[in-house]
Amino acid sequence: MDQQKWLLVKKNFDGTEDLADGYYRLREIEGGYQIAYLVAGPCGDKNPHPEVTLKQEKEQVQPLRLQDLEVTPILNLSKDDAPDKLEELTDQLLDRFIRIKNLSL
């Protein structure tokens, strides 16, 4: 996972923001963070597409798991099961956050 991208996202996002194409959420949790792109569900709920849980390890964060409820079948990845795919999809999500606000490294 690209730590520079993570730091840029962390600096420019807080809580849930309703932007042009959906909701972007960054929140601190015990031992790390969660980042998610959320789409509106049929009942006013917000479904992760995807949501990544990040673990704080000293000066860096590492993806632990990913959940995407908007794909069929529902996607659940963990660091133990598919570390490379988890890293790839986490970087894609960070890129999405960076693109929506026209940020640059």
C-alpha positions as CSV (number, residue, x, y, z in Angstrom):
1,M,0.0,0.0,0.0
2,D,1.3,3.4,-1.0
3,Q,1.9,5.3,2.3
4,Q,2.1,8.7,0.5
5,K,-1.3,8.2,-0.9
6,W,-2.6,7.3,2.5
7,L,-1.2,10.4,4.1
8,L,-2.7,12.6,1.4
9,V,-6.1,11.1,1.9
10,K,-5.8,11.3,5.7
11,K,-4.9,15.0,5.5
12,N,-7.9,15.8,3.2
13,F,-10.8,13.7,4.4
14,D,-12.5,13.4,7.8
15,G,-15.8,11.7,8.5
16,T,-18.3,11.2,5.7
17,E,-18.4,13.6,2.7
18,D,-21.2,13.6,0.1
19,L,-19.3,14.3,-3.1
20,A,-20.2,14.2,-6.8
21,D,-20.5,10.4,-7.3
22,G,-21.2,9.1,-3.8
23,Y,-20.1,9.2,-0.2
24,Y,-16.5,9.1,0.9
25,R,-15.8,8.1,4.5
26,L,-12.6,8.1,6.6
27,R,-13.0,7.3,10.3
28,E,-10.6,6.4,13.1
29,I,-11.3,3.1,14.8
30,E,-9.6,1.3,17.6
31,G,-6.1,0.4,16.4
32,G,-6.4,2.0,13.0
33,Y,-8.8,3.4,10.4
34,Q,-11.6,2.6,8.0
35,I,-11.9,4.1,4.5
36,A,-14.9,3.5,2.3
37,Y,-16.6,4.6,-0.8
38,L,-20.3,4.3,-0.1
39,V,-23.3,4.2,-2.5
40,A,-26.9,5.0,-1.6
41,G,-29.0,2.0,-1.0
42,P,-32.7,1.6,-1.8
43,C,-33.8,2.4,1.8
44,G,-31.6,5.4,2.4
45,D,-28.7,3.3,3.8
46,K,-25.1,3.6,2.5
47,N,-23.5,0.4,1.2
48,P,-19.7,0.0,1.1
49,H,-18.2,-0.3,-2.4
50,P,-15.7,-1.1,-0.9
51,E,-14.7,-0.5,2.7
52,V,-11.1,-1.2,3.9
53,T,-10.0,-1.6,7.5
54,L,-6.4,-0.4,8.1
55,K,-4.2,-1.2,11.0
56,Q,-1.9,1.4,12.4
57,E,1.6,-0.1,12.8
58,K,4.0,2.5,14.2
59,E,4.3,5.1,11.4
60,Q,2.5,3.2,8.7
61,V,-0.9,1.7,8.1
62,Q,-1.5,-1.7,6.5
63,P,-4.8,-3.1,5.1
64,L,-6.3,-5.8,7.1
65,R,-9.6,-6.6,5.3
66,L,-11.9,-5.4,2.6
67,Q,-15.6,-5.7,2.2
68,D,-17.7,-4.8,-0.9
69,L,-21.5,-5.2,-0.6
70,E,-22.2,-3.8,-4.1
71,V,-20.7,-6.7,-6.1
72,T,-22.1,-10.2,-6.6
73,P,-21.0,-12.3,-4.9
74,I,-20.2,-10.0,-1.9
75,L,-16.4,-9.6,-1.7
76,N,-14.7,-10.2,1.6
77,L,-10.9,-10.2,1.6
78,S,-8.4,-10.4,4.4
79,K,-4.7,-10.0,4.7
80,D,-4.3,-13.7,5.4
81,D,-6.4,-14.9,2.5
82,A,-5.4,-12.6,-0.4
83,P,-2.7,-10.1,0.6
84,D,-1.8,-9.0,-3.0
85,K,-5.4,-8.4,-4.1
86,L,-6.1,-6.6,-0.8
87,E,-3.2,-4.2,-1.5
88,E,-4.2,-3.7,-5.1
89,L,-7.9,-2.8,-4.2
90,T,-6.8,-0.6,-1.3
91,D,-4.6,1.4,-3.7
92,Q,-7.5,1.7,-6.1
93,L,-9.7,3.1,-3.3
94,L,-7.0,5.6,-2.3
95,D,-6.7,6.7,-5.9
96,R,-10.5,7.2,-6.1
97,F,-10.3,9.4,-3.0
98,I,-7.5,11.4,-4.5
99,R,-9.2,11.8,-7.9
100,I,-12.5,13.1,-6.5
101,K,-10.8,16.1,-4.9
102,N,-8.2,16.6,-7.6
103,L,-5.4,16.1,-5.2
104,S,-1.8,15.4,-6.2
105,L,1.2,13.8,-4.5
